[in-house]
Amino acid sequence: MLRNAQGEPFEFEYLSPREGGNNDWQMLLKKLGITMKERVVDFALYRTRLEKYDYDMIALAGAISRCPTPARCRRSWARSPSTNRATATSAASRARPSTP
């Protein structure tokens, strides 16, 4: 078991709003001497602890894209009023501030 300078074991809590799917993580961490304890809570408590940053570890998933294909994303971007089509030719040029 992995321990710190005071001899305490390396353990942490994984906070989750639903059960399961973390056995692989636990097994691999255990091989390294790290103990991951999963704590499943209802979503209300999960959200409260998230907002207070009261957790050791969580996993967040990103939102599903509204652009299912690259072509549709490009068309959507081209219609955006914030897009400066006269000077923007690539993501890098859009990120750079324009010079007078």
Buried (B, 14 or more C-beta within 10 A) or exposed (E): EEEEEEEEEBEEBBBBBEEEEBEEBBEEBEEEEBBBEBEEBEEEEBEEBBEEEEBEEBEEEEEEEEEEEEEEEEEEBEEEEEEEEEEBEEEEEEEEEEEE
